[in-house]
Amino acid sequence: MVSAIEKLRVQADENRILVRRAGVALQQVEQLAGRQIGEAVQQITGEAARAVTAHLAGANERAEQIMAATAKLTNRQLWSAAGAMCLTLLPVATVVAGLWMAIAGVFTGVQWATDVDGHFWLGMGRWVAVACGLSVVAYGLFAGTRWTASLVAKWKGTGCQRSLRQRGEKR
């Protein structure tokens, strides 16, 4: 019995040593796994950072291209607006200048027609000339106004996009 108890004690000591070695081995495995996991996380983080950086660089390049295209469009729109303004002011200036010249012609014509020094037929001839001049001026103003109105109507018709429904209704 004593030898059996001793054998059990020896076996218990061996089991304790085995358990201690297993504990030490478990700690070493945990430390190794922790290091490997840390290295894997660092590697994945580095690759992700490189991928994000590449993606951001591509996005920045596309944004710069879009900004350059927008700047070109803005310049074109400015020149288009300046041209439209000049084309709008030209007919208006023509009509205003015609009206101004007509008014000046009326005053000059009346003054010229009344300055006859008592000669009846000379005055009648001048008044006929003034009346013809006034009718030509009136027709010129009428034609200029009609031209301006048709030009504005043409600009309105081509300047804005029509929907398909409106195009279908006009056909």
Buried (B, 14 or more C-beta within 10 A) or exposed (E): EEEEEEEEEEEEEEEEEEEEEEEEEEEEEEEEEEEEEEEEEEEEEEEEEEEEEEEEEEEEEEEEEEEEEEEEEEEEEEEEEEEEEEEBEEBEEBBEEBBEEBEEBBEEBBEBBEEBEEEEEEBEEBBEEBEEBBEEBEEBBEEBBEEBEEBBEEEEEEEEEEEEEEEEEEE
